[in-house]
Amino acid sequence: MGVLYIVPTPIGNLEDMTFRAINVLKEVDHILAEDTRTSGKLMKHFEIGTTMSSFHLNNEHKVVSRWVNELEAGKNIALISDAGTPAISDPGFLLVREAVKAGVEVITLPGATAFVPALVNSGLPCEKFHYEGFLPHKKGRQTRIAELVEKDVTSVLYESPHRLLKTLGQLLEAAGEERLVSVSREISKLHEETVRGTIPEVIEHFENNPIKGEFVLVLAPSNSPKGERRYPVRMLV
């Protein structure tokens, strides 16, 4: 039996890559990458010459059995996504599940993922939290938002630039004007920024500033004190 390694890659700053991750990617027999073109730049930077194949949402069901067979035959394989930890709002769960079913050892390296720094940086309670990932685009979206705003723990969700204001507006409608929210973008990159405040304050900021990058929204619990100012409205990281 081979070993399946789940290897996080930087979400921005390449210095977030760990020495262990580099060594694993150099030593395995093969790398499965979400986009081989994107990952090729990372491989070149760290002088990793291991062969790669694509493994993404559009082909994972078709190719997963092939790679499980390779693992059963003794190949050591690493799975990476374009950025962050595989299987966290990225491909990976299916391969891990099938590898576990086949009795293959799975080793997941610790490393970069966007929601953890956004959560800790929010200034909102993080001893317990709910991770939502991406909301549904259409069917079930309003139901999920209604459930989120009623949770008594901090909630974390991902959003794209072109849906950010829509999502904030829907949260405002469901949670009210006093609910606190923290929005982080471009985590670990050059233009990293976190905007904190009530939902209307954060909406106002993004209505008057460019909406660029990838976003993590952190919503205060339903039982958080109303109107309590816990931090300045806006703060650059």
N, C-alpha and C positions, 0 to 999 in steps of 0.2 A: 504493500500500500504506500502511495505517496502521501504528501501533506498539502492541504489547501491553506494558503496564507491569505488573509484579508488585510490589505496594506493601505492605510490612509495616505493620501498625498496632499500637498499644501493647497489651501483654499485661496492663497494669494502670495504671500512672501515665501520664496523658495527656501529660505532659511528655516522654515517650520518643518522641513523634511528631517526625519530622525536618522541617525547613523544606522540604526537597526533596520529601518525600512530600506535604505540604500543597499545594505548588505544582503538582505533577503531577495531583493529584486535582481541583484547580480548573481545570486547563487541558485535560484530556482531554474527548472528546465524550461519554463514557459510563463509568459505574462498574459493575462486576459485584461484588456483595456476597454473602457467605454467608447473611446474614440482614439484610435491608434495615432492619428495625426496630432491631436492635442498632447497625448502622452509621449509621443516621440520627442517633443521639445524638452520634456522633463528628463527623459532617458539620455538625451544628448548632453544636457547640462551636467548630469551626474555621472556621465561616461558609463552608462549601463547598456550593455550590448545584447541582452537577452531578447530572444525572438518574442513577438507579440501577435495576438489575434484579437479581433473585435468581439466584445461581449456587451450587448446593450439591450434596451427594452424591446427593440424590434426583432431581435434574433435569439434571445436567451432561451425561449421555449424550444426552439429548433435545435440548438447546439448543446444544451445542458447535458444531455446523455453522453454525447461524445467526450466532453471534458471529465465527466465522472468516470467514464471508462478509462481515460488516460490516467486519472488518479489511482484507480484500482490496479492499473498496470505498473504502478510504481513511480509515475512522474510527479514531481513537486511543482505545483502551480500557484502563482500569485494572482489575485484579483485586485484591480485598482479601478477607480472611477476617474472622471475628469478632474475632480477636486473633492477633498474631504474623505469621509469613511464610506466605503461601499455598503449598500443596503439601507443607508439612511437617506431616504428620498432619492435613491439611486439604485441601479441594478445590483443584485447580489444575493437577496434572500433566497431566490429559487435555487441557485447553485449551492448555497450553504445547506439548505434543507435536503437536497438530494444527496449531497456528499455525506451528511450525517446519516441519512437512511442507509447508505452503502457501507457505513462503518469507517469512512475516511476521517482521519484526524484533521480538525479545523483549528487553526491558530490565528486569532485576530490581534493585530498589533494596535496599541494605543496610538492616537494621533489626532490630526486636525479634523474638526467638524464645526460647522458654523454656529449651530444653536447653543453650544455650551458657552463660548465667550459672550455671545449676545445676551444670554440669560443672566450670567454673573454680572455683566457690565450694566444691566438695566437698573440696578438698585432696587428691584422688586424681590419679594421673598422667593428663594430658590431651594429651600430645604426639601420641598415637594413641588412637583410641577407636572403639567400635562404637555406632551409633545404632539402637536397636530400634524406637522409637515405642511404640505400644500392642501388648501381647501379644494373641494370639487369645483370645477368651472361653472357647471350649470345644475344638474340634478343633485339634490341633497344639500346644496350650498347653504341656503337659508336655515335649514334644520341644524346643520353643523355649527353655524354661527350662533344660533339661539342656545345650543347646548354649551358652547364655549363660554359665553358671557355669564352663565350660571354656575360655572365651576368655582369651587372655593380654594383653588390653587392657581398659581401663575400658569398661563398658557403660552406656548411658543408655536409660531407658525412661520412658514416661508411664503414669500410672495415675489412675483416678478414686477419689473418697473411699470409696465403698462396696466397692471391691475391694482397697484398699491393704493391709489386714492379711492378706488371703488371699494376695496376691502375696508379701509379705514372708515369710509362713509357708512358701510353696513354695520361695522362694529359700533359706531357712534349711535346709529339708530337703535341697535339692540341693547347697548350697555349704558347709554346716557352720557351727558357732557362731563360728568365728574370722574369718570373712570380714567386711570392713568395707563399710559402705554409707552413703551420704549421701542424705537425703530433703529436698527443698526444696518448699515450698508457697507459693502466693500471691505469686509472684515479682513484684517492683516494686509490690506493693500495700501497704496499710496494715499488714496483719498478716503480712508476709513473715517466713518462718522457715526455717532449715535445721537439721536434726537429724542429727548424725554419730555413728557408733559401730559396734560389731559389730551384726550383724543382730538378735540377741536384745535388745540394749540399745535399739535403735530400735523394735522391736516393743513393748517395755515402755513406752516413752515414749508411743506412740500408743494403747496400751491404757488409759492413764491420762489422756489429754488428748483434747479434741474433735478429730475428723477432719473438717476443713472445707477447701474450696478445691480447686484443681487441683495435682497432685503430679508431681514429676520425681524418679525414683529413679536414683542413680548407684552402680553396683556395682563394687567393686575387682576388678582382674584376678585370674585364677586363680593366677598366680605371685607375688602380693604376699606379703610376709613374714607368717607366721602369728602372731597375737597381738600384733603390734607396735602400740603406742598412738601414733598420729600426731597426734592432736588430742583435745581434751576430748570427752566423750560428747555433750554438747549445747551448742550455741552459737547465740544469736539473731543474725540478720544485722542 
